Amino acid sequence: MTILDKYILKRYLLTFIVMLLLFIPIGIMAHLAEQIGKIQDNDVPLNEVLIYLGNFSIYIGNFLFPIFLFLSVIFFTSKLASNTEIVAMLSSGISFNRFLRPYMIGASIVALFMLLMGMFVVPSASKGFNEFKFKYLKKGKKNLVTSNIYNQLNETDFIYVSSFNPARKNGSNFTFERFKEGNVLDFKISASSIRWIDKDSLYRLTSYRKRQIKGDTALVHTKRRLDTLFAFNINDLTLVSYVAETKNLIELNTFIEDQRRKGASNINTYLLVKYKRWALPISVFILTIIAVGVSAIKRRGGMGLNLAFGIVVAFVFIFFDRIFSTLAEQAGLEPLIAILVPNLFFGAMAVYLLQKAKR
């Protein structure tokens, strides 16, 4: 590694770290100021608040890593351009591609760091962040309720509830169906509500009704209330929207296969989380190239114009990401396409800006 590589790489990494150290504490303070009333109302212990803020830092930092990196590259590269350092480097005989090499080395370091964080560290922080949020900050709100849960437990057993509240561990309009060989219904259990009783480790069904098929005869048994056991776990009814975010790489792959086998209706949400973890490090390279292409040229507007352009691109990047994520979750768009389209669009922009900067 030459002196030039070390010089640019040092600026690349240090500026990025300083950007994180500046903006993440600001984000923490803004978030704390917004939620401090709810934290006080719920008498949350100080140690839980501190753990929550640590998890929040990792959670939000992972989401904004590419944007911070993008702005930091624009900042220090614009400074190099305004000091005519880039002109001096290129005038010495090195090519623009050679000038770009330390940027790619820096992007590789950051991408690897983000990949490891996203696969193993961020899921744990996400779990703590969301559990605290739903326990204290969104206490009693509808966000806790999952709806239209349909699961295939195995080859013969199916369950359904129209809604389930993980906080209270109760659901409404419960149905359990078991089929025999040949896809013939063996029996069907239905209840107006189902509730998990922790102290007894059993389920309590209200307005219980069992319909069992015996040849050409249907036997019906009803009961006002019934305490019973089922082979399924309470977690089969508590798949809240953030469940995939809380699992590491190995757990997530196993979870997705399990949900696919059960015929889960929201499988796209889980696949989207998986693909985003792989796509985020790739976006580091794309945004680095765009940032260099924009800021390597000395402009009359100076660094301010480059940063303004960078902020606009950052917002467009987030906008594209949210639009295609929503399409995948709500409109049935293939999750892989939802991840690829924004990256391909910005990848094409990176190639164009790089070629323009070379000329």
Backbone hydrogen bonds in HBPLUS format (Angstrom, degrees):
<---DONOR---> <-ACCEPTOR-->    atom                        ^
c    i                          cat <-CA-CA->   ^        H-A-AA   ^      H-
h    n   atom  resd res      DA  || num        DHA   H-A  angle D-A-AA Bond
n    s   type  num  typ     dist DA aas  dist angle  dist       angle   num
A0006-LYS N   A0002-THR O   3.05 MM   4  6.36 165.9  2.07 152.4 155.8     1
A0007-TYR N   A0003-ILE O   2.86 MM   4  6.01 155.1  1.93 148.9 156.1     2
A0008-ILE N   A0004-LEU O   3.04 MM   4  6.27 172.8  2.05 158.1 158.2     3
A0009-LEU N   A0005-ASP O   2.86 MM   4  5.85 162.9  1.89 152.0 157.9     4
A0010-LYS N   A0006-LYS O   2.92 MM   4  5.83 155.0  1.98 139.8 146.6     5
A0011-ARG N   A0007-TYR O   3.17 MM   4  6.41 160.0  2.21 142.7 147.9     6
A0012-TYR N   A0008-ILE O   2.81 MM   4  6.00 156.1  1.87 151.1 158.7     7
A0013-LEU N   A0009-LEU O   3.00 MM   4  6.20 170.9  2.01 155.9 155.7     8
A0014-LEU N   A0010-LYS O   2.92 MM   4  5.92 165.1  1.94 151.4 156.4     9
A0015-THR N   A0011-ARG O   3.00 MM   4  5.78 161.5  2.03 140.4 146.3    10
A0016-PHE N   A0012-TYR O   3.25 MM   4  6.30 153.9  2.32 137.4 144.7    11
A0017-ILE N   A0013-LEU O   2.93 MM   4  6.17 162.0  1.96 151.7 156.3    12
A0018-VAL N   A0014-LEU O   2.90 MM   4  6.09 163.8  1.92 153.2 157.6    13
A0019-MET N   A0015-THR O   2.93 MM   4  6.07 153.6  2.00 143.1 150.5    14
A0020-LEU N   A0016-PHE O   3.04 MM   4  6.37 154.5  2.11 148.0 154.2    15
A0021-LEU N   A0017-ILE O   2.92 MM   4  6.20 163.5  1.94 152.6 157.2    16
A0022-LEU N   A0018-VAL O   2.90 MM   4  6.05 134.2  2.11 143.7 155.6    17
A0023-PHE N   A0019-MET O   3.03 MM   4  6.14 169.3  2.05 152.3 154.6    18
A0024-ILE N   A0020-LEU O   3.01 MM   4  5.66 162.9  2.04 146.6 152.1    19
A0027-GLY N   A0023-PHE O   2.89 MM   4  6.18 154.7  1.95 150.7 157.7    20
A0028-ILE N   A0024-ILE O   2.86 MM   4  6.17 152.3  1.94 152.1 160.2    21
A0029-MET N   A0025-PRO O   2.94 MM   4  6.16 163.2  1.97 149.3 152.7    22
A0030-ALA N   A0026-ILE O   2.94 MM   4  6.15 160.0  1.98 150.2 155.8    23
A0031-HIS N   A0027-GLY O   2.95 MM   4  6.05 159.0  1.99 145.4 151.4    24
A0032-LEU N   A0028-ILE O   2.81 MM   4  5.96 159.7  1.85 150.6 157.0    25
A0033-ALA N   A0029-MET O   2.88 MM   4  5.98 156.2  1.94 144.4 150.8    26
A0034-GLU N   A0030-ALA O   3.13 MM   4  6.31 144.2  2.26 137.6 146.6    27
A0035-GLN N   A0031-HIS O   3.03 MM   4  6.27 146.2  2.14 146.5 155.4    28
A0036-ILE N   A0032-LEU O   2.81 MM   4  5.49 122.2  2.15 149.3 159.3    29
A0039-ILE N   A0035-GLN O   3.06 MM   4  6.31 158.6  2.11 156.9 163.7    30
A0040-GLN N   A0036-ILE O   2.97 MM   4  6.16 155.9  2.03 147.0 152.7    31
A0041-ASP N   A0037-GLY O   2.93 MM   4  6.13 157.8  1.98 146.7 153.5    32
A0042-ASN N   A0038-LYS O   3.08 MM   4  6.18 146.0  2.20 142.6 149.8    33
A0044-VAL N   A0039-ILE O   3.28 MM   5  5.66 172.6  2.28 159.3 161.4    34
A0043-ASP N   A0040-GLN O   3.13 MM   3  5.05 160.5  2.17 102.8 108.7    35
A0048-GLU N   A0045-PRO O   3.13 MM   3  5.43 125.1  2.44 103.3 116.5    36
A0049-VAL N   A0045-PRO O   3.13 MM   4  6.51 150.1  2.22 148.6 157.5    37
A0050-LEU N   A0046-LEU O   2.95 MM   4  6.25 159.7  1.99 155.7 160.5    38
A0051-ILE N   A0047-ASN O   3.04 MM   4  6.22 157.9  2.09 142.0 147.9    39
A0052-TYR N   A0048-GLU O   2.90 MM   4  6.01 154.8  1.97 140.9 148.6    40
A0053-LEU N   A0049-VAL O   2.89 MM   4  6.16 157.3  1.94 150.7 156.2    41
A0054-GLY N   A0050-LEU O   3.01 MM   4  6.25 150.4  2.10 142.9 150.9    42
A0055-ASN N   A0051-ILE O   2.94 MM   4  6.23 157.8  1.99 150.2 156.1    43
A0056-PHE N   A0052-TYR O   2.75 MM   4  5.99 151.9  1.83 148.5 157.7    44
A0057-SER N   A0053-LEU O   2.93 MM   4  6.10 149.3  2.03 140.9 148.0    45
A0058-ILE N   A0054-GLY O   3.26 MM   4  6.59 158.5  2.30 146.4 150.5    46
A0059-TYR N   A0055-ASN O   2.88 MM   4  6.02 164.2  1.91 151.4 156.6    47
A0060-ILE N   A0056-PHE O   2.87 MM   4  5.92 176.7  1.87 155.3 156.2    48
A0061-GLY N   A0057-SER O   2.88 MM   4  5.65 145.1  2.00 133.6 144.8    49
A0062-ASN N   A0058-ILE O   2.96 MM   4  5.97 155.5  2.02 143.3 148.5    50
A0063-PHE N   A0059-TYR O   3.40 MM   4  6.64 152.2  2.48 137.6 144.4    51
A0064-LEU N   A0060-ILE O   3.01 MM   4  6.23 148.0  2.11 146.1 154.4    52
A0065-PHE N   A0061-GLY O   2.82 MM   4  5.67 114.2  2.25 143.8 158.0    53
A0068-PHE N   A0064-LEU O   2.92 MM   4  6.15 169.0  1.93 169.2 172.5    54
A0069-LEU N   A0065-PHE O   2.94 MM   4  6.11 163.5  1.97 156.3 161.3    55
A0070-PHE N   A0066-PRO O   2.86 MM   4  5.99 157.8  1.91 144.1 150.4    56
A0071-LEU N   A0067-ILE O   3.01 MM   4  6.26 167.2  2.02 156.3 157.9    57
A0072-SER N   A0068-PHE O   2.93 MM   4  6.06 153.8  2.00 146.8 154.8    58
A0073-VAL N   A0069-LEU O   2.93 MM   4  6.13 157.6  1.98 153.8 158.9    59
A0074-ILE N   A0070-PHE O   3.09 MM   4  6.35 161.0  2.13 146.9 152.3    60
A0075-PHE N   A0071-LEU O   2.90 MM   4  6.05 155.2  1.96 143.1 150.4    61
A0076-PHE N   A0072-SER O   3.05 MM   4  6.32 173.1  2.06 157.2 155.6    62
A0077-THR N   A0073-VAL O   2.96 MM   4  5.84 155.6  2.03 146.4 154.1    63
A0078-SER N   A0074-ILE O   2.93 MM   4  5.78 154.9  1.99 141.2 148.2    64
A0079-LYS N   A0075-PHE O   3.17 MM   4  6.38 145.8  2.29 138.7 148.0    65
A0080-LEU N   A0076-PHE O   3.01 MM   4  6.29 148.3  2.11 137.8 146.0    66
A0081-ALA N   A0077-THR O   2.90 MM   4  6.20 156.0  1.96 148.2 154.7    67
A0082-SER N   A0078-SER O   2.82 MM   4  6.03 158.8  1.87 147.5 153.3    68
A0083-ASN N   A0079-LYS O   3.07 MM   4  6.19 141.2  2.23 140.1 149.2    69
A0085-GLU N   A0080-LEU O   2.92 MM   5  5.20 145.1  2.05 167.1 161.3    70
A0084-THR N   A0081-ALA O   2.96 MM   3  4.92 157.1  2.02 107.4 111.5    71
A0088-ALA N   A0084-THR O   3.18 MM   4  6.39 154.6  2.25 139.0 145.4    72
A0089-MET N   A0085-GLU O   2.96 MM   4  6.23 153.0  2.03 145.1 152.4    73
A0090-LEU N   A0086-ILE O   2.94 MM   4  6.18 168.6  1.96 155.8 157.8    74
A0091-SER N   A0087-VAL O   2.85 MM   4  5.91 146.6  1.97 143.5 153.6    75
A0092-SER N   A0088-ALA O   3.17 MM   4  6.28 126.5  2.48 135.7 146.9    76
A0092-SER N   A0089-MET O   3.23 MM   3  5.37 142.4  2.38  97.4 107.9    77
A0093-GLY N   A0090-LEU O   3.22 MM   3  5.64 162.7  2.25 108.0 113.1    78
A0099-PHE N   A0095-SER O   2.97 MM   4  6.29 149.6  2.06 144.0 152.8    79
A0100-LEU N   A0096-PHE O   2.95 MM   4  6.19 134.1  2.17 138.8 151.2    80
A0101-ARG N   A0098-ARG O   3.24 MM   3  5.27 147.3  2.35  98.5 107.6    81
A0103-TYR N   A0100-LEU O   3.03 MM   3  5.34 124.2  2.35 107.0 121.9    82
A0104-MET N   A0100-LEU O   3.17 MM   4  6.56 150.4  2.26 152.1 160.9    83
A0104-MET N   A0101-ARG O   3.01 MM   3  5.16 118.3  2.41 100.9 115.8    84
A0105-ILE N   A0101-ARG O   2.99 MM   4  6.34 148.9  2.09 150.9 160.6    85
A0106-GLY N   A0102-PRO O   2.92 MM   4  6.11 163.2  1.95 146.1 150.2    86
A0107-ALA N   A0103-TYR O   2.84 MM   4  6.08 155.2  1.90 145.9 153.5    87
A0108-SER N   A0104-MET O   2.90 MM   4  6.04 146.9  2.01 138.1 146.6    88
A0109-ILE N   A0105-ILE O   3.07 MM   4  6.41 153.5  2.14 148.2 154.6    89
A0110-VAL N   A0106-GLY O   3.02 MM   4  6.29 168.0  2.03 154.3 157.0    90
A0111-ALA N   A0107-ALA O   2.78 MM   4  5.83 157.9  1.83 146.2 153.3    91
A0112-LEU N   A0108-SER O   2.96 MM   4  6.04 159.6  2.01 144.9 149.8    92
A0113-PHE N   A0109-ILE O   3.04 MM   4  6.23 158.3  2.09 145.1 151.6    93
A0114-MET N   A0110-VAL O   2.84 MM   4  6.07 158.3  1.88 150.8 156.8    94
A0115-LEU N   A0111-ALA O   2.84 MM   4  6.02 150.7  1.93 145.2 153.5    95
A0116-LEU N   A0112-LEU O   3.06 MM   4  6.29 166.5  2.08 152.0 154.1    96
A0117-MET N   A0113-PHE O   2.95 MM   4  6.12 159.0  2.00 146.6 153.4    97
A0118-GLY N   A0114-MET O   2.75 MM   4  5.80 165.2  1.77 148.0 152.8    98
A0119-MET N   A0115-LEU O   2.97 MM   4  6.06 145.7  2.09 143.4 152.0    99
A0120-PHE N   A0116-LEU O   3.09 MM   4  6.04 153.6  2.16 145.7 151.2   100
A0121-VAL N   A0117-MET O   2.93 MM   4  4.74 131.4  2.17 119.1 133.7   101
A0122-VAL N   A0117-MET O   2.72 MM   5  5.63 173.8  1.72 150.3 152.3   102
A0249-LEU N   A0119-MET O   3.07 MM 130  5.10 135.6  2.28 137.1 143.9   103
A0125-ALA N   A0121-VAL O   3.23 MM   4  6.60 160.3  2.28 150.4 156.2   104
A0126-SER N   A0122-VAL O   2.70 MM   4  5.87 156.2  1.76 159.5 167.1   105
A0127-LYS N   A0123-PRO O   2.97 MM   4  6.18 149.9  2.07 143.3 150.5   106
A0128-GLY N   A0124-SER O   3.19 MM   4  6.51 164.9  2.21 149.5 152.0   107
A0129-PHE N   A0125-ALA O   2.86 MM   4  6.00 159.4  1.90 150.2 156.8   108
A0130-ASN N   A0126-SER O   2.92 MM   4  6.01 169.8  1.93 150.3 152.6   109
A0131-GLU N   A0127-LYS O   2.95 MM   4  6.01 161.3  1.99 149.8 155.6   110
A0132-PHE N   A0128-GLY O   3.10 MM   4  6.13 161.3  2.14 143.5 148.3   111
A0133-LYS N   A0129-PHE O   3.02 MM   4  6.17 159.2  2.06 143.9 150.4   112
A0134-PHE N   A0130-ASN O   2.95 MM   4  6.13 166.3  1.97 154.9 156.6   113
A0135-LYS N   A0131-GLU O   2.97 MM   4  5.93 133.6  2.19 136.3 148.9   114
A0136-TYR N   A0132-PHE O   2.90 MM   4  5.91 163.1  1.92 156.3 158.6   115
A0137-LEU N   A0133-LYS O   2.89 MM   4  4.80 117.3  2.29 116.0 133.9   116
A0138-LYS N   A0133-LYS O   2.76 MM   5  6.01 135.6  1.95 163.1 167.3   117
A0141-LYS N   A0138-LYS O   3.13 MM   3  5.55 166.7  2.15 132.7 131.7   118
A0144-LEU N   A0141-LYS O   3.27 MM   3  6.26 171.0  2.28 123.6 125.4   119
A0145-VAL N   A0142-LYS O   2.90 MM   3  5.37 153.2  1.97 116.3 124.2   120
A0146-THR N   A0164-PHE O   2.83 MM  18  5.23 157.0  1.88 158.8 157.6   121
A0164-PHE N   A0146-THR O   2.71 MM  18  5.23 146.9  1.81 154.9 161.9   122
A0148-ASN N   A0162-SER O   2.80 MM  14  4.39 163.1  1.83 114.0 116.3   123
A0149-ILE N   A0161-VAL O   2.95 MM  12  5.42 144.3  2.08 166.1 169.2   124
A0161-VAL N   A0149-ILE O   3.07 MM  12  5.42 149.2  2.16 144.2 153.3   125
A0151-ASN N   A0159-ILE O   3.05 MM   8  5.44 165.9  2.07 148.5 152.7   126
A0159-ILE N   A0151-ASN O   2.95 MM   8  5.44 163.8  1.98 158.4 163.6   127
A0152-GLN N   A0262-LYS O   2.79 MM 110  3.95 128.7  2.06 110.8 123.5   128
A0153-LEU N   A0157-ASP O   2.95 MM   4  5.44 134.5  2.16 134.0 146.2   129
A0179-PHE N   A0156-THR O   2.91 MM  23  4.97 152.2  1.99 133.6 142.7   130
A0158-PHE N   A0177-GLU O   2.89 MM  19  5.17 152.6  1.97 151.7 157.5   131
A0177-GLU N   A0158-PHE O   2.88 MM  19  5.17 165.4  1.90 150.7 155.5   132
A0160-TYR N   A0175-THR O   2.90 MM  15  5.10 140.5  2.06 148.2 152.0   133
A0175-THR N   A0160-TYR O   2.82 MM  15  5.10 143.4  1.95 154.4 158.1   134
A0162-SER N   A0172-SER O   3.03 MM  10  5.86 144.4  2.16 153.2 160.3   135
A0172-SER N   A0163-SER O   3.06 MM   9  5.64 148.6  2.16 146.4 153.8   136
A0165-ASN N   A0170-ASN O   2.94 MM   5  5.62 169.1  1.95 159.5 161.3   137
A0169-LYS N   A0165-ASN O   2.65 MM   4  5.48 127.2  1.93 147.2 164.6   138
A0196-TRP N   A0169-LYS O   2.91 MM  27  5.60 163.6  1.94 165.6 171.2   139
A0171-GLY N   A0194-ILE O   2.73 MM  23  5.19 154.7  1.79 152.7 160.9   140
A0194-ILE N   A0171-GLY O   2.94 MM  23  5.19 153.2  2.02 133.1 138.1   141
A0173-ASN N   A0192-SER O   2.90 MM  19  4.60 157.3  1.96 116.9 116.7   142
A0174-PHE N   A0191-ALA O   2.91 MM  17  5.21 136.2  2.10 151.3 160.4   143
A0191-ALA N   A0174-PHE O   2.99 MM  17  5.21 148.3  2.10 145.3 145.7   144
A0176-PHE N   A0189-ILE O   2.75 MM  13  4.99 158.7  1.80 150.6 155.2   145
A0189-ILE N   A0176-PHE O   2.75 MM  13  4.99 168.3  1.77 155.0 158.8   146
A0178-ARG N   A0187-PHE O   3.09 MM   9  5.65 163.7  2.12 166.9 166.5   147
A0186-ASP N   A0178-ARG O   2.77 MM   8  5.57 163.9  1.80 148.5 152.3   148
A0187-PHE N   A0178-ARG O   3.40 MM   9  5.65 152.9  2.48 137.2 143.7   149
A0180-LYS N   A0184-VAL O   2.59 MM   4  5.14 167.9  1.60 162.2 161.4   150
A0213-ILE N   A0186-ASP O   2.96 MM  27  5.61 172.4  1.97 156.3 158.8   151
A0188-LYS N   A0211-ARG O   2.83 MM  23  5.22 148.9  1.93 139.5 150.0   152
A0211-ARG N   A0188-LYS O   2.81 MM  23  5.22 167.5  1.83 154.0 158.0   153
A0190-SER N   A0209-ARG O   2.84 MM  19  5.30 161.8  1.87 156.0 162.3   154
A0209-ARG N   A0190-SER O   2.91 MM  19  5.30 138.7  2.08 163.6 164.8   155
A0192-SER N   A0206-THR O   2.96 MM  14  5.80 135.5  2.17 151.7 160.9   156
A0206-THR N   A0193-SER O   3.11 MM  13  5.32 162.0  2.15 143.1 145.7   157
A0195-ARG N   A0204-ARG O   2.98 MM   9  5.11 140.6  2.14 133.3 145.2   158
A0204-ARG N   A0195-ARG O   2.74 MM   9  5.11 159.5  1.78 150.5 157.9   159
A0197-ILE N   A0202-LEU O   2.84 MM   5  5.49 177.1  1.84 178.7 178.4   160
A0201-SER N   A0197-ILE O   2.81 MM   4  5.63 120.5  2.17 143.3 160.4   161
A0202-LEU N   A0197-ILE O   3.35 MM   5  5.49 152.0  2.44 137.9 144.4   162
A0201-SER N   A0198-ASP O   3.15 MM   3  4.93 139.3  2.32  94.4 106.3   163
A0203-TYR N   A0228-THR O   2.84 MM  25  5.39 164.1  1.87 173.1 170.1   164
A0228-THR N   A0203-TYR O   2.83 MM  25  5.39 161.5  1.87 156.8 162.7   165
A0205-LEU N   A0226-LEU O   2.77 MM  21  5.15 173.7  1.77 156.5 157.0   166
A0226-LEU N   A0205-LEU O   2.90 MM  21  5.15 155.9  1.96 146.3 152.5   167
A0207-SER N   A0224-ARG O   2.83 MM  17  4.64 161.9  1.86 138.8 135.4   168
A0208-TYR N   A0223-LYS O   2.81 MM  15  5.05 122.1  2.15 161.0 170.4   169
A0223-LYS N   A0208-TYR O   2.96 MM  15  5.05 153.0  2.03 138.2 138.4   170
A0210-LYS N   A0221-HIS O   2.76 MM  11  5.10 164.5  1.78 154.5 160.1   171
A0221-HIS N   A0210-LYS O   2.80 MM  11  5.10 158.3  1.85 147.9 155.4   172
A0212-GLN N   A0219-LEU O   2.79 MM   7  5.10 163.7  1.82 153.4 156.1   173
A0219-LEU N   A0212-GLN O   2.72 MM   7  5.10 159.3  1.76 161.3 160.2   174
A0214-LYS N   A0217-THR O   2.68 MM   3  5.07 174.5  1.68 166.5 167.5   175
A0217-THR N   A0214-LYS O   2.95 MM   3  5.07 160.7  1.99 122.7 125.6   176
A0236-ASP N   A0233-ASN O   2.96 MM   3  5.60 158.6  2.01 117.7 124.0   177
A0237-LEU N   A0234-ILE O   3.02 MM   3  5.67 163.9  2.05 117.4 122.6   178
A0238-THR N   A0235-ASN O   3.22 MM   3  4.99 166.0  2.24 101.5 105.8   179
A0240-VAL N   A0238-THR O   2.78 MM   2  5.65 128.4  2.05 113.3  96.9   180
A0243-VAL N   A0240-VAL O   3.09 MM   3  5.67 168.6  2.10 128.3 129.0   181
A0245-GLU N   A0242-TYR O   3.02 MM   3  5.37 128.6  2.29 107.6 121.2   182
A0246-THR N   A0243-VAL O   3.25 MM   3  5.54 149.2  2.35 103.9 112.4   183
A0247-LYS N   A0244-ALA O   3.35 MM   3  5.64 169.9  2.36 112.8 114.2   184
A0252-LEU N   A0248-ASN O   2.75 MM   4  5.79 159.5  1.79 163.0 169.2   185
A0253-ASN N   A0249-LEU O   3.14 MM   4  6.32 161.9  2.17 147.6 151.3   186
A0254-THR N   A0250-ILE O   3.18 MM   4  6.41 164.6  2.21 149.9 154.0   187
A0255-PHE N   A0251-GLU O   2.82 MM   4  5.95 156.3  1.87 147.1 154.7   188
A0256-ILE N   A0252-LEU O   2.87 MM   4  6.06 161.4  1.91 153.3 157.1   189
A0257-GLU N   A0253-ASN O   3.14 MM   4  6.33 162.7  2.17 146.3 150.7   190
A0258-ASP N   A0254-THR O   2.97 MM   4  6.15 152.0  2.05 144.8 153.1   191
A0259-GLN N   A0255-PHE O   2.86 MM   4  6.14 157.8  1.91 151.5 157.4   192
A0260-ARG N   A0256-ILE O   2.84 MM   4  6.00 152.0  1.92 147.7 155.8   193
A0261-ARG N   A0257-GLU O   3.00 MM   4  6.16 152.8  2.08 141.2 148.2   194
A0262-LYS N   A0258-ASP O   3.05 MM   4  6.32 143.1  2.19 138.6 148.9   195
A0264-ALA N   A0259-GLN O   2.97 MM   5  5.31 178.3  1.97 155.5 155.3   196
A0263-GLY N   A0260-ARG O   3.15 MM   3  5.05 149.0  2.25  95.1 104.5   197
A0269-THR N   A0266-ASN O   3.16 MM   3  5.66 137.3  2.35 109.6 119.2   198
A0271-LEU N   A0267-ILE O   3.01 MM   4  6.32 159.6  2.05 154.4 160.6   199
A0272-LEU N   A0268-ASN O   2.89 MM   4  5.96 151.4  1.97 144.0 151.8   200
A0273-VAL N   A0269-THR O   3.28 MM   4  6.54 152.0  2.36 138.9 144.7   201
A0274-LYS N   A0270-TYR O   3.14 MM   4  6.45 158.3  2.19 145.8 151.4   202
A0275-TYR N   A0271-LEU O   2.90 MM   4  6.18 168.3  1.91 159.1 160.7   203
A0276-LYS N   A0272-LEU O   2.95 MM   4  6.02 151.6  2.03 145.3 153.4   204
A0277-ARG N   A0273-VAL O   3.28 MM   4  6.50 146.0  2.41 142.6 149.7   205
A0278-TRP N   A0275-TYR O   3.16 MM   3  5.30 128.2  2.44  97.8 110.5   206
A0279-ALA N   A0275-TYR O   2.88 MM   4  6.11 148.2  1.99 146.9 157.2   207
A0280-LEU N   A0276-LYS O   2.92 MM   4  5.85 150.0  2.01 149.6 153.4   208
A0282-ILE N   A0279-ALA O   3.07 MM   3  5.14 116.8  2.49  97.8 113.8   209
A0283-SER N   A0279-ALA O   2.98 MM   4  6.31 149.4  2.08 153.9 162.8   210
A0284-VAL N   A0281-PRO O   3.13 MM   3  5.25 139.5  2.30  97.3 108.7   211
A0285-PHE N   A0282-ILE O   3.13 MM   3  5.62 125.4  2.44 109.5 120.3   212
A0286-ILE N   A0282-ILE O   3.32 MM   4  6.71 163.1  2.35 149.7 154.2   213
A0287-LEU N   A0283-SER O   2.89 MM   4  5.95 171.5  1.90 152.1 154.5   214
A0288-THR N   A0284-VAL O   2.99 MM   4  6.01 146.4  2.10 139.2 148.8   215
A0289-ILE N   A0285-PHE O   3.05 MM   4  6.26 162.4  2.08 150.8 154.2   216
A0290-ILE N   A0286-ILE O   3.03 MM   4  6.31 160.8  2.07 149.3 155.0   217
A0291-ALA N   A0287-LEU O   2.91 MM   4  5.99 160.1  1.95 143.2 148.9   218
A0292-VAL N   A0288-THR O   2.97 MM   4  6.24 157.1  2.02 149.6 155.3   219
A0293-GLY N   A0289-ILE O   2.88 MM   4  6.04 164.5  1.91 151.2 156.0   220
A0294-VAL N   A0290-ILE O   2.95 MM   4  6.15 146.8  2.06 148.2 156.6   221
A0295-SER N   A0291-ALA O   3.01 MM   4  6.07 164.4  2.03 148.3 152.5   222
A0296-ALA N   A0292-VAL O   2.92 MM   4  5.41 139.5  2.08 150.9 152.4   223
A0302-GLY N   A0299-ARG O   3.18 MM   3  5.23 147.1  2.29  97.3 106.9   224
A0307-LEU N   A0303-MET O   2.90 MM   4  6.14 162.0  1.93 159.0 163.7   225
A0308-ALA N   A0304-GLY O   2.94 MM   4  6.09 153.5  2.01 144.1 151.6   226
A0309-PHE N   A0305-LEU O   3.01 MM   4  6.26 158.2  2.06 146.6 152.1   227
A0310-GLY N   A0306-ASN O   2.87 MM   4  6.12 151.3  1.96 143.4 152.3   228
A0311-ILE N   A0307-LEU O   2.87 MM   4  6.14 153.9  1.94 150.4 155.9   229
A0312-VAL N   A0308-ALA O   3.12 MM   4  6.38 158.7  2.16 146.7 152.2   230
A0313-VAL N   A0309-PHE O   2.96 MM   4  6.23 164.6  1.98 153.2 157.1   231
A0314-ALA N   A0310-GLY O   2.88 MM   4  6.06 153.9  1.94 146.0 153.8   232
A0315-PHE N   A0311-ILE O   3.02 MM   4  6.29 157.2  2.08 148.9 153.6   233
A0316-VAL N   A0312-VAL O   2.97 MM   4  6.25 157.5  2.03 150.6 157.3   234
A0317-PHE N   A0313-VAL O   2.82 MM   4  6.01 153.8  1.89 148.6 156.1   235
A0318-ILE N   A0314-ALA O   3.03 MM   4  6.31 159.5  2.07 148.0 152.5   236
A0319-PHE N   A0315-PHE O   2.85 MM   4  6.01 156.6  1.91 145.8 153.2   237
A0320-PHE N   A0316-VAL O   2.88 MM   4  6.08 166.1  1.90 154.1 156.4   238
A0321-ASP N   A0317-PHE O   3.04 MM   4  6.20 160.8  2.08 145.0 150.8   239
A0322-ARG N   A0318-ILE O   2.94 MM   4  6.18 160.2  1.98 152.4 156.8   240
A0323-ILE N   A0319-PHE O   2.94 MM   4  6.11 163.5  1.97 154.5 159.3   241
A0324-PHE N   A0320-PHE O   3.06 MM   4  6.18 177.9  2.06 157.0 157.6   242
A0325-SER N   A0321-ASP O   3.02 MM   4  6.01 146.0  2.14 139.0 149.1   243
A0326-THR N   A0322-ARG O   2.95 MM   4  6.06 157.8  1.99 146.8 152.0   244
A0327-LEU N   A0323-ILE O   3.01 MM   4  6.32 153.4  2.09 145.4 153.1   245
A0328-ALA N   A0324-PHE O   3.05 MM   4  6.21 149.3  2.14 138.5 145.9   246
A0329-GLU N   A0325-SER O   2.97 MM   4  6.23 155.1  2.03 147.5 154.4   247
A0330-GLN N   A0326-THR O   2.76 MM   4  5.71 164.9  1.78 154.9 159.1   248
A0331-ALA N   A0327-LEU O   2.90 MM   4  4.79 137.5  2.08 115.4 128.6   249
A0333-LEU N   A0327-LEU O   3.19 MM   6  5.60 170.3  2.20 129.5 126.8   250
A0337-ILE N   A0334-GLU O   3.00 MM   3  5.37 123.1  2.33 109.1 123.0   251
A0338-ALA N   A0334-GLU O   3.03 MM   4  6.37 155.4  2.09 152.5 160.4   252
A0339-ILE N   A0335-PRO O   3.05 MM   4  6.33 136.9  2.24 144.1 154.7   253
A0340-LEU N   A0336-LEU O   2.92 MM   4  6.10 154.1  1.99 143.5 151.3   254
A0341-VAL N   A0337-ILE O   2.97 MM   4  5.92 173.0  1.97 158.4 158.3   255
A0344-LEU N   A0340-LEU O   2.76 MM   4  5.90 154.6  1.83 161.1 169.4   256
A0345-PHE N   A0341-VAL O   2.93 MM   4  6.09 159.0  1.98 154.0 159.8   257
A0346-PHE N   A0342-PRO O   3.00 MM   4  6.19 171.5  2.01 151.9 153.7   258
A0347-GLY N   A0343-ASN O   2.74 MM   4  5.68 136.4  1.93 133.3 146.8   259
A0348-ALA N   A0344-LEU O   2.93 MM   4  6.09 154.7  1.99 144.4 149.2   260
A0349-MET N   A0345-PHE O   3.09 MM   4  6.41 151.4  2.17 140.8 149.2   261
A0350-ALA N   A0346-PHE O   2.86 MM   4  6.06 147.4  1.97 138.8 147.5   262
A0351-VAL N   A0347-GLY O   3.04 MM   4  6.38 156.2  2.10 148.6 153.7   263
A0352-TYR N   A0348-ALA O   3.04 MM   4  6.26 164.1  2.06 149.2 153.5   264
A0353-LEU N   A0349-MET O   2.94 MM   4  6.11 170.3  1.95 154.6 157.0   265
A0354-LEU N   A0350-ALA O   2.93 MM   4  5.98 150.4  2.02 144.0 152.6   266
A0355-GLN N   A0351-VAL O   3.00 MM   4  6.18 161.0  2.03 150.4 154.8   267
A0356-LYS N   A0352-TYR O   2.99 MM   4  6.19 154.7  2.05 146.9 154.5   268
A0357-ALA N   A0353-LEU O   2.91 MM   4  6.07 152.9  1.99 141.1 148.2   269
A0358-LYS N   A0354-LEU O   2.98 MM   4  6.24 150.4  2.07 146.3 154.2   270
A0359-ARG N   A0355-GLN O   3.18 MM   4  6.46 151.9  2.26 143.7 150.0   271
